[in-house]
């Protein structure tokens, strides 16, 4: 290896490390230096596209991936990433063409790569929706005004379920975009779906919210005089233990998004449960609706200042995700589909994570949320038992023990 090649490799490694830290500008600077020193292949350009994306530069993201495809037109990875970038820029028809071309090159060997497998599933799900979503069409003149008058006349918003009717009008008028449920692993057909669920449907929500003070005190005791890592927090997105995680995920092994688990993928963390007895009691009080199969987690989620969790979909639609805010510095938000909400003290969020969602902390202080899972409320007790037994069977087959 020549001195020039060694220098280029060093800059490439520096750029990837900066990406993991979400240092987008540092990543772009290092990767650009590697490219200037003729670092070969398309992957360096795909990495540069991630740095562009983190800075909100969608045009730069697309341009970098197109450069990767100039170098290697047959790159399935670059082609599928280009499709995703075009979707994010509202260029649905172009994305559909890129997805079809990329999927045509996917082989069984390639699908063994977790990143390619994830990209493949995302492209297939997109095409199943006929290229949606695209930017909504503008409403005809006067229609939006008529809808707004109707909403005011009928006091829409005064009842808990009015949000769905309001969404239907927003979709019809083109004010909002439809985001379908797209579970990445298991889809149970026929389940009613919505983005956020009203807490009035769940008897346990008010008692849980009332326990916020006790739960916050236990979290503060964990963090007292300790850094989050010393308190037992670890990166949420890990290279090991989470099948299918892309090695290019911007938060891979990144403490900006960290977790302190009471249950991790179905396994109780007894020491942590002992450290948080009131938190655990609050979860147990929910009853058998909590901790659904196949691999539930209960955790304190830490999002560091300036960090953002990129848009993604959950794995299965037989569960819902619940958030109880514990420490809120302000300027923190959660988007599920076409609804964006800010956490409020004592307010539980219950949502379908198979709908595209993302979260961010634009404040200068850490944000902490208690996260847990519940069964989808429209599943009967028999359906829950069947699903539990089925997931056990599936897991035993994967592990080679069944």
C-alpha positions, 0 to 999 in steps of 0.5 A: 500500500502506498503512502497515498492509499494509507492516508486515504484509508485513514480519512475513510476510517475517520469519516465512518467514525464521525458518522457513528458520532453523528458528526456530519460535518466532520464526516463530510470533511474526512470522507471528502479528503479520502475521495480526493486521494482517490479512495476507490469504489462506490461505498465511500460516496454512499457514506458521504450521502449519509453525512449529507443526509444528517445535515438535511442536504437531500440534493447532496445526498442524491448527488453522492449516491449518483456518483457511487452509481457512476463508479459501479452502476450494478451496485445494488446497495447504492441503487436501493439507497438512491430509491430511499433518498428520492422518496425522502425528496418527494420524487416517488416515480423516480424512486419506484424505478430505482427500487425495481432496478435495485431489487432485480440485482438482489441475490440470496447471497446479497440478502445475507447482508443485514443492510441489503436485507433491510433495504430490500424489505423497505423497497418491496414495501414501497412498491407494494404501495404502488410508489406511495407516498408522493407529495399530496395534490393541492386541494381545488380552490375553496375546498380547504376553506369549506373543510375548515368551516365544517370542522368549526361548525361541528366542533371537531376535536372536542371528542377523543376520536375526532382526530381520525375524522380530522385526518381524513379531511386533511388527506382528502384535501391534500394537506396531509400525506398517508403513511401506511403500516409497514412492519419489517418482520411480521404482519397480522392482517385485519388489525385496525391501525392508527398513528397515535391512540387516545389514552382514554382507551386504556384504564392503566394510562392515568395511574401510570402517568400519576406515578411519573414523580416516583419514576423520575426520582428513581431515574435521578437516583440512577444518574446521581453523580454518575454519567449515563454510561456509568449508570448502566445506559448503553447505545440502543442500536448495537452491532450485536443482539439486534438482527438486521441492524445496518452497519451504516446506521448513523446511531450504531453503537452511538451513546447519543441514543442510549437505553437502561433496560429493565427488560431487554428483548424478553429477558429481565435484567434483575439488577436493574429491576431491583434498582427501580422498584417503583418503576417496575411496580408501575409496569406490572400494574398494567397487567397482562396487556404489557410486555407482549410476545415475542421479545418485549423491552422496558427501558429508560430511553436517553436522547442526548442534546442535538441528537435525532432518531432517523425515520424508521418502521417497527418490526411487528404490528401486533404490539403498540409502543408506549412512551412516558416522559420522565425528563423533558428539557423542551424542544423535543418531539416525536413524529408518527406518520403525519402527526408530530407531537411534543412530549408533555409532563404526565402525558402518555404516548401510545402509538403504532411503531410500524408507521414511519416515525422519528424523534429528536432532541433540539434542546441543550439537555438530555431527554429521558422517556420510559418506553414499554410495549403493550398488545394491540388492543384489538387482539383477543385473548385467544389471538394473544395466546396463539401469537405467543406460542407461534413466536416461541416456535419461530424463535426455536426454529431460528435457534435450531432448538425446535 
